Amino acid sequence: MRCIMRSGSSNGSYSSTVRLRVKAQSHEDRETVAEMIKNDNNDELDAVRTYNEAIKLARSLDDQGTVDLLSKILKMEEGHVDWAESQRAQIDQMGMENYLADQTGNKTA
């Protein structure tokens, strides 16, 4: 959990919380590669929405320092979304077997 605190505003201070979900998995609960990428992408999209909301809040409170910090983090999260989307496209185009071979450096015939 990350808390962002700002003091010295006209109304005292504020805090905004960005919650990170951690999913524990058992051996019986394993996901396929496609499911992992899909779930990771969904989590990244949730993070992008959350950071956008936090940036909006920071702007409304004229907290440019927090806006700048969260904007940098948002840019990284958007890069993660792009990566997951490109992986899903590769799987669709290549098929899972060729995708996995490509990822591990083993080329199939």
Backbone bond lengths (Angstrom), bond angles and torsions (degrees), N, CA, C in turn:
res aa  C-N    CA-C-N  psi(-1)  N-CA   C-N-CA  omega(-1)  CA-C   N-CA-C  phi
1 M - - - 1.439 - - 1.516 107.86 -
2 R 1.307 116.94 135.65 1.452 121.58 -179.89 1.514 107.84 -119.38
3 C 1.313 116.49 130.26 1.464 121.61 177.02 1.513 108.43 -113.98
4 I 1.290 116.06 137.41 1.450 121.96 177.47 1.517 106.81 -112.54
5 M 1.309 116.23 121.92 1.452 120.63 -176.89 1.523 109.34 -117.36
6 R 1.295 115.69 143.74 1.463 121.76 175.71 1.508 107.68 -138.21
7 S 1.309 116.02 130.29 1.463 120.53 177.55 1.519 109.31 -114.42
8 G 1.293 114.98 162.51 1.450 120.13 173.77 1.511 114.78 90.55
9 S 1.325 118.34 5.58 1.448 118.97 176.47 1.528 109.12 -78.63
10 S 1.302 115.92 170.66 1.456 119.48 -176.41 1.533 111.92 -64.23
11 N 1.322 116.96 -23.35 1.463 118.47 179.85 1.526 111.79 -106.44
12 G 1.318 118.68 22.02 1.464 121.82 177.63 1.511 111.01 98.68
13 S 1.296 116.32 -99.93 1.456 119.92 179.43 1.515 109.41 -151.69
14 Y 1.313 115.87 167.70 1.451 120.23 176.44 1.517 108.99 -139.43
15 S 1.281 115.41 161.80 1.461 119.51 172.03 1.510 108.38 -137.62
16 S 1.289 115.13 144.39 1.457 121.95 176.00 1.512 106.67 -129.70
17 T 1.290 116.73 136.89 1.452 120.66 -176.19 1.517 109.94 -114.03
18 V 1.310 115.28 131.56 1.453 121.74 172.00 1.518 105.66 -107.94
19 R 1.315 116.93 117.36 1.457 120.69 -177.63 1.518 110.28 -94.04
20 L 1.308 115.27 134.22 1.452 121.18 175.76 1.514 108.61 -106.06
21 R 1.312 115.67 131.12 1.458 119.44 178.91 1.517 109.24 -91.70
22 V 1.301 115.10 136.65 1.458 121.63 175.28 1.512 106.55 -120.84
23 K 1.320 115.81 123.04 1.457 120.01 -177.65 1.519 108.84 -108.82
24 A 1.305 115.72 116.46 1.461 120.59 176.33 1.519 108.05 -83.14
25 Q 1.325 115.50 138.48 1.453 119.44 -179.63 1.510 110.69 -124.80
26 S 1.301 115.18 139.63 1.457 120.53 174.00 1.522 108.12 -93.15
27 H 1.308 116.71 171.76 1.460 120.33 178.71 1.523 111.40 -62.69
28 E 1.319 117.25 -30.94 1.459 121.01 178.91 1.522 111.66 -76.06
29 D 1.313 117.38 -10.98 1.456 123.88 -172.11 1.527 111.64 -105.90
30 R 1.313 118.65 20.80 1.467 122.07 -175.04 1.517 111.59 -67.43
31 E 1.329 114.80 149.79 1.448 121.96 178.58 1.524 109.24 -110.27
32 T 1.324 115.53 156.23 1.457 119.22 171.55 1.524 108.54 -76.34
33 V 1.320 116.84 167.46 1.467 120.77 178.40 1.523 109.85 -59.39
34 A 1.317 117.16 -44.69 1.472 120.52 179.65 1.523 111.17 -60.59
35 E 1.347 117.07 -40.99 1.462 120.47 178.30 1.524 111.22 -66.01
36 M 1.335 116.44 -40.10 1.474 119.64 178.46 1.520 110.98 -60.81
37 I 1.327 116.18 -45.96 1.471 119.84 -179.53 1.524 110.33 -64.92
38 K 1.339 117.01 -42.64 1.468 120.34 178.61 1.525 110.78 -61.86
39 N 1.333 117.16 -46.98 1.465 120.57 -179.53 1.519 111.77 -65.48
40 D 1.341 116.80 -40.96 1.465 120.02 176.64 1.522 110.39 -61.21
41 N 1.339 116.54 -42.55 1.460 120.63 179.69 1.524 110.36 -62.45
42 N 1.336 116.85 -43.71 1.475 119.69 178.39 1.527 111.06 -61.62
43 D 1.339 116.68 -41.37 1.466 119.93 177.77 1.524 111.26 -64.08
44 E 1.331 117.02 -40.15 1.466 120.57 178.77 1.530 110.47 -65.42
45 L 1.333 117.01 -40.07 1.471 119.89 177.31 1.522 110.86 -63.04
46 D 1.331 117.01 -39.00 1.473 120.51 175.18 1.521 110.58 -62.05
47 A 1.333 116.28 -41.94 1.465 120.46 179.42 1.526 110.52 -63.49
48 V 1.327 117.34 -41.89 1.468 120.97 178.79 1.522 109.80 -60.07
49 R 1.332 116.97 -45.73 1.478 119.75 178.40 1.531 111.07 -60.96
50 T 1.331 116.37 -42.83 1.460 120.85 -178.81 1.521 111.16 -64.58
51 Y 1.337 117.08 -44.93 1.464 119.47 179.02 1.525 111.11 -64.91
52 N 1.314 117.88 -37.90 1.467 119.67 176.51 1.526 111.18 -61.86
53 E 1.331 116.80 -41.02 1.470 120.16 176.90 1.523 111.22 -64.15
54 A 1.326 116.51 -42.02 1.470 120.17 179.98 1.525 110.89 -66.11
55 I 1.324 116.88 -38.12 1.471 120.66 177.49 1.526 109.83 -64.25
56 K 1.327 115.95 -42.57 1.468 119.92 177.86 1.527 110.65 -59.42
57 L 1.334 116.65 -44.20 1.465 121.00 178.25 1.532 110.78 -61.78
58 A 1.318 116.72 -47.06 1.471 120.42 -179.28 1.530 110.83 -61.48
59 R 1.332 116.68 -39.15 1.480 119.69 177.83 1.527 110.96 -64.41
60 S 1.335 115.42 -40.25 1.471 118.41 -178.78 1.522 111.00 -65.19
61 L 1.337 116.82 -23.28 1.461 121.36 179.48 1.531 112.00 -101.39
62 D 1.337 116.18 11.27 1.469 122.30 179.21 1.528 112.24 54.94
63 D 1.332 117.01 40.87 1.464 122.20 179.33 1.525 108.84 -104.66
64 Q 1.331 115.36 80.76 1.455 120.71 -175.11 1.527 112.56 -65.35
65 G 1.314 118.09 -31.78 1.464 120.59 178.65 1.521 111.57 -61.20
66 T 1.328 115.93 -44.92 1.461 120.29 178.18 1.525 110.61 -68.69
67 V 1.333 117.08 -39.27 1.472 120.43 176.46 1.522 109.77 -57.37
68 D 1.322 117.25 -46.27 1.471 121.36 -179.08 1.523 111.33 -62.58
69 L 1.335 116.91 -45.93 1.462 121.15 -179.92 1.523 110.89 -62.29
70 L 1.332 116.54 -50.20 1.456 120.35 -177.77 1.523 112.03 -66.65
71 S 1.324 117.08 -30.93 1.466 120.66 177.62 1.523 110.98 -65.58
72 K 1.324 116.47 -38.86 1.473 120.02 176.63 1.521 110.60 -65.17
73 I 1.326 116.57 -43.12 1.463 120.37 178.90 1.525 110.03 -65.55
74 L 1.328 116.76 -41.05 1.461 121.58 178.79 1.525 110.96 -58.55
75 K 1.317 116.13 -42.61 1.467 120.35 179.69 1.533 110.35 -60.41
76 M 1.332 117.56 -40.51 1.467 120.69 177.07 1.526 110.74 -64.82
77 E 1.327 116.80 -42.76 1.464 120.62 179.49 1.522 110.74 -62.43
78 E 1.322 117.07 -40.48 1.459 120.28 177.96 1.531 110.80 -63.69
79 G 1.324 116.95 -34.10 1.455 121.11 174.69 1.521 111.28 -64.32
80 H 1.333 117.10 -37.28 1.463 121.15 177.38 1.529 110.59 -65.68
81 V 1.338 116.68 -39.53 1.466 120.77 177.35 1.525 109.46 -62.54
82 D 1.330 116.64 -45.50 1.468 120.78 179.34 1.521 110.86 -59.72
83 W 1.338 116.89 -42.61 1.467 120.93 179.77 1.525 110.52 -61.20
84 A 1.329 117.28 -48.32 1.466 120.74 -178.33 1.522 110.97 -62.89
85 E 1.324 116.74 -40.13 1.466 119.85 178.77 1.526 111.02 -65.25
86 S 1.330 117.25 -37.60 1.469 119.36 178.70 1.527 110.59 -70.00
87 Q 1.340 117.35 -33.65 1.470 119.76 177.29 1.528 110.51 -66.63
88 R 1.303 116.45 -41.92 1.469 120.00 178.20 1.523 110.82 -63.58
89 A 1.319 117.11 -39.44 1.469 120.46 178.10 1.529 110.75 -65.27
90 Q 1.337 116.77 -40.64 1.463 119.77 177.94 1.519 111.02 -62.41
91 I 1.321 117.39 -42.45 1.469 120.87 178.66 1.525 109.86 -61.20
92 D 1.330 116.59 -43.95 1.468 120.74 179.21 1.529 111.11 -61.95
93 Q 1.330 117.11 -40.13 1.464 121.42 -176.87 1.525 112.88 -78.74
94 M 1.331 117.06 -40.14 1.460 121.62 -172.33 1.523 113.68 -96.49
95 G 1.318 116.59 -24.47 1.457 120.68 -169.93 1.522 108.66 87.52
96 M 1.317 116.11 154.68 1.461 120.62 -174.08 1.527 112.39 -63.46
97 E 1.338 117.18 -43.49 1.466 119.65 -176.96 1.531 111.44 -59.65
98 N 1.320 117.16 -47.39 1.468 120.63 179.56 1.527 111.59 -68.30
99 Y 1.332 116.76 -36.47 1.457 120.68 177.59 1.526 110.25 -60.53
100 L 1.335 116.27 -49.36 1.460 120.20 -178.86 1.530 111.26 -64.72
101 A 1.325 116.96 -39.12 1.462 120.10 177.47 1.528 110.26 -62.91
102 D 1.329 115.94 -40.79 1.463 120.36 178.76 1.528 111.20 -64.84
103 Q 1.325 117.52 -40.71 1.454 121.97 -178.77 1.520 112.53 -67.61
104 T 1.325 116.57 -30.63 1.464 119.78 -178.48 1.520 112.17 -96.08
105 G 1.333 116.64 -1.65 1.462 119.98 179.25 1.516 113.97 84.03
106 N 1.320 117.48 5.04 1.470 122.44 177.71 1.514 108.71 -97.21
107 K 1.305 116.72 112.68 1.465 120.52 -178.84 1.525 108.77 -88.86
108 T 1.349 115.29 135.22 1.452 120.18 176.02 1.514 108.92 -94.42
109 A 1.303 116.31 159.98 1.468 120.87 -178.03 1.506 111.39 -76.41
